Amino acid sequence: EENTYEEWLALIHPDDREPVHQSLTGVLEGKSNYWCMEYRIQRVGGEYAHVQDRVFIGRNADGLAVSGIGAMSDL
């Protein structure tokens, strides 16, 4: 089951949510093909995990972000 961006963002710790959103949005709107950031995200049980998230961004011929593949590591 795929989650929406908003559903994923809602799981991020409130103190980390805006910095993560701003960082990822900046990369997607820019020219970089890579994003990496550490933050806290809520686990199924409600506690927060400290993670490192990495995404390689695919862009079309016009440079627009159209896909991504990534991995999240529990730190």
N, CA, C and O of each residue as an XYZ file, in Angstrom:
300
protein
N       0.845     -1.184      0.000
C       0.000      0.000      0.000
C       0.887      1.243      0.000
O       1.781      1.381      0.835
N       0.631      2.130     -0.932
C       1.399      3.375     -1.025
C       0.808      4.443     -0.121
O      -0.409      4.601     -0.030
N       1.686      5.167      0.540
C       1.257      6.310      1.347
C       1.420      7.585      0.542
O       2.288      7.679     -0.325
N       0.586      8.555      0.834
C       0.741      9.850      0.188
C       1.846     10.623      0.899
O       2.256     10.267      2.004
N       2.314     11.666      0.264
C       3.323     12.527      0.865
C       2.817     13.091      2.192
O       3.561     13.154      3.170
N       1.559     13.497      2.220
C       0.983     14.080      3.433
C       0.916     13.059      4.565
O       1.156     13.404      5.722
N       0.591     11.805      4.242
C       0.542     10.756      5.264
C       1.936     10.500      5.830
O       2.095     10.339      7.040
N       2.946     10.463      4.960
C       4.333     10.274      5.399
C       4.772     11.451      6.270
O       5.359     11.255      7.334
N       4.489     12.666      5.819
C       4.894     13.860      6.549
C       4.248     13.902      7.936
O       4.876     14.353      8.894
N       3.020     13.444      8.054
C       2.312     13.441      9.339
C       2.973     12.514     10.359
O       2.793     12.703     11.562
N       3.731     11.522      9.904
C       4.419     10.596     10.804
C       5.722     11.169     11.360
O       6.268     10.644     12.330
N       6.211     12.229     10.758
C       7.472     12.826     11.193
C       7.240     13.643     12.466
O       6.232     14.336     12.603
N       8.183     13.547     13.379
C       8.084     14.276     14.656
C       7.760     15.744     14.378
O       8.347     16.341     13.476
N       6.840     16.332     15.136
C       6.454     17.733     14.893
C       7.633     18.712     14.827
O       7.597     19.662     14.045
N       8.674     18.495     15.635
C       9.831     19.392     15.616
C      10.678     19.237     14.356
O      11.432     20.142     13.998
N      10.557     18.090     13.681
C      11.359     17.807     12.489
C      10.589     18.012     11.189
O      11.186     18.123     10.119
N       9.268     18.062     11.286
C       8.402     18.055     10.099
C       8.704     19.189      9.123
O       8.919     18.932      7.939
N       8.724     20.410      9.579
C       8.946     21.549      8.668
C      10.350     21.531      8.066
O      10.482     21.746      6.861
N      11.409     21.284      8.851
C      12.739     21.203      8.234
C      12.840     20.097      7.171
O      13.471     20.292      6.133
N      12.219     18.937      7.433
C      12.242     17.849      6.444
C      11.499     18.279      5.185
O      11.999     18.102      4.074
N      10.319     18.839      5.356
C       9.516     19.298      4.213
C      10.280     20.339      3.388
O      10.336     20.241      2.163
N      10.860     21.323      4.053
C      11.599     22.377      3.347
C      12.810     21.807      2.612
O      13.077     22.180      1.470
N      13.535     20.914      3.259
C      14.722     20.322      2.649
C      14.364     19.501      1.413
O      14.972     19.662      0.355
N      13.377     18.623      1.552
C      12.993     17.768      0.430
C      12.394     18.587     -0.708
O      12.706     18.346     -1.874
N      11.546     19.542     -0.384
C      10.953     20.398     -1.414
C      12.032     21.155     -2.169
O      11.967     21.276     -3.393
N      13.028     21.666     -1.446
C      14.119     22.394     -2.084
C      14.885     21.533     -3.067
O      15.244     21.995     -4.150
N      15.139     20.282     -2.700
C      15.859     19.377     -3.597
C      14.989     19.029     -4.811
O      15.473     19.038     -5.943
N      13.718     18.727     -4.580
C      12.832     18.363     -5.695
C      12.659     19.513     -6.684
O      12.559     19.290     -7.891
N      12.624     20.728     -6.176
C      12.454     21.889     -7.054
C      13.769     22.343     -7.667
O      13.770     23.152     -8.596
N      14.886     21.837     -7.165
C      16.203     22.212     -7.678
C      16.676     21.256     -8.749
O      15.878     20.698     -9.502
N      17.984     21.074     -8.810
C      18.573     20.242     -9.849
C      19.264     18.992     -9.303
O      19.698     18.133    -10.072
N      19.364     18.892     -7.985
C      20.051     17.753     -7.388
C      19.285     16.459     -7.637
O      18.058     16.463     -7.734
N      20.014     15.361     -7.740
C      19.396     14.055     -7.912
C      19.479     13.218     -6.640
O      19.242     12.010     -6.673
N      19.819     13.866     -5.498
C      20.009     13.119     -4.257
C      19.546     13.943     -3.071
O      19.799     15.145     -2.999
N      18.860     13.282     -2.134
C      18.438     13.912     -0.887
C      18.777     12.982      0.258
O      18.577     11.772      0.150
N      19.289     13.524      1.361
C      19.620     12.738      2.540
C      19.377     13.606      3.774
O      19.769     14.773      3.813
N      18.716     13.012      4.793
C      18.452     13.775      6.006
C      18.178     12.825      7.162
O      17.641     11.734      6.966
N      18.552     13.247      8.377
C      18.214     12.518      9.587
C      17.043     13.226     10.265
O      16.995     14.455     10.326
N      16.100     12.430     10.774
C      14.944     12.971     11.478
C      14.297     11.860     12.292
O      14.750     10.716     12.262
N      13.244     12.196     13.013
C      12.497     11.219     13.808
C      11.162     10.948     13.135
O      10.477     11.869     12.689
N      10.800      9.666     13.067
C       9.531      9.276     12.465
C       8.814      8.312     13.395
O       9.444      7.502     14.076
N       7.493      8.407     13.416
C       6.699      7.612     14.344
C       6.577      6.162     13.874
O       6.263      5.888     12.715
N       6.831      5.249     14.801
C       6.663      3.821     14.533
C       5.185      3.444     14.726
O       4.387      4.243     15.216
N       4.847      2.234     14.339
C       3.470      1.752     14.484
C       2.994      1.847     15.924
O       1.835      2.190     16.160
N       3.852      1.552     16.896
C       3.471      1.597     18.307
C       3.361      2.987     18.899
O       2.931      3.133     20.043
N       3.738      4.014     18.148
C       3.618      5.393     18.617
C       4.931      6.043     19.012
O       5.025      7.270     19.023
N       5.958      5.243     19.341
C       7.255      5.831     19.695
C       7.952      6.320     18.422
O       7.569      5.962     17.308
N       8.974      7.136     18.614
C       9.699      7.702     17.472
C      11.042      7.012     17.281
O      11.745      6.709     18.245
N      11.380      6.774     16.038
C      12.681      6.224     15.670
C      13.505      7.337     15.052
O      12.975      8.165     14.311
N      14.797      7.364     15.351
C      15.726      8.295     14.723
C      16.230      7.597     13.467
O      16.831      6.526     13.555
N      15.990      8.193     12.292
C      16.326      7.546     11.021
C      17.182      8.445     10.141
O      17.236      9.662     10.319
N      17.838      7.813      9.202
C      18.489      8.532      8.101
C      17.763      8.092      6.845
O      17.633      6.895      6.588
N      17.292      9.041      6.068
C      16.536      8.780      4.848
C      17.352      9.271      3.662
O      17.887     10.379      3.681
N      17.444      8.435      2.627
C      18.190      8.784      1.420
C      17.315      8.495      0.211
O      16.672      7.447      0.143
N      17.287      9.424     -0.747
C      16.487      9.242     -1.957
C      17.296      9.677     -3.168
O      17.882     10.760     -3.186
N      17.318      8.815     -4.180
C      17.860      9.173     -5.486
C      16.675      9.569     -6.351
O      15.706      8.818     -6.465
N      16.750     10.739     -6.957
C      15.634     11.336     -7.678
C      15.839     11.182     -9.180
O      16.894     11.524     -9.716
N      14.810     10.661     -9.852
C      14.823     10.570    -11.309
C      14.154     11.798    -11.896
O      13.102     12.232    -11.429
N      14.771     12.346    -12.915
C      14.229     13.551    -13.557
C      13.987     13.293    -15.042
O      14.685     12.497    -15.671
N      12.990     13.978    -15.586
C      12.731     13.849    -17.021
C      13.649     14.784    -17.804
O      14.502     15.455    -17.222
N      13.475     14.827    -19.110
C      14.347     15.640    -19.970
C      14.270     17.123    -19.645
O      15.203     17.872    -19.934
N      13.165     17.551    -19.047
C      13.009     18.957    -18.664
C      13.563     19.243    -17.268
O      13.510     20.381    -16.801
N      14.093     18.216    -16.600
C      14.667     18.393    -15.274
C      13.675     18.289    -14.137
O      14.032     18.538    -12.985
N      12.426     17.925    -14.436
C      11.415     17.810    -13.388
C      11.544     16.463    -12.683
O      11.755     15.434    -13.325
N      11.417     16.479    -11.358
C      11.461     15.244    -10.578
C      10.223     14.420    -10.907
O       9.097     14.890    -10.748
N      10.435     13.180    -11.370
C       9.313     12.322    -11.755
C       9.306     10.981    -11.022
O       8.311     10.257    -11.063
N      10.404     10.649    -10.356
C      10.454      9.393     -9.628
C      11.520      9.465     -8.545
O      12.339     10.384     -8.513
N      11.491      8.488     -7.671
C      12.505      8.416     -6.636
C      12.611      7.013     -6.086
O      11.634      6.265     -6.052
N      13.785      6.673     -5.666
C      14.003      5.400     -4.998
C      14.906      5.671     -3.816
O      15.895      6.395     -3.932
N      14.569      5.095     -2.689
C      15.340      5.432     -1.507
C      15.345      4.336     -0.469
O      14.777      3.260     -0.652
N      16.007      4.650      0.625
C      16.092      3.727      1.753
C      16.146      4.534      3.043
O      16.707      5.629      3.096
N      15.549      3.964      4.071
C      15.547      4.586      5.384
C      16.258      3.634      6.351
O      15.932      2.449      6.413
N      17.219      4.152      7.097
C      17.949      3.345      8.068
C      17.604      3.800      9.480
O      17.611      4.995      9.777
N      17.303      2.847     10.337
C      17.033      3.128     11.748
C      18.370      3.325     12.442
O      19.190      2.409     12.500
N      18.587      4.519     12.967
C      19.837      4.826     13.634
C      19.768      4.510     15.110
O      20.745      4.711     15.831
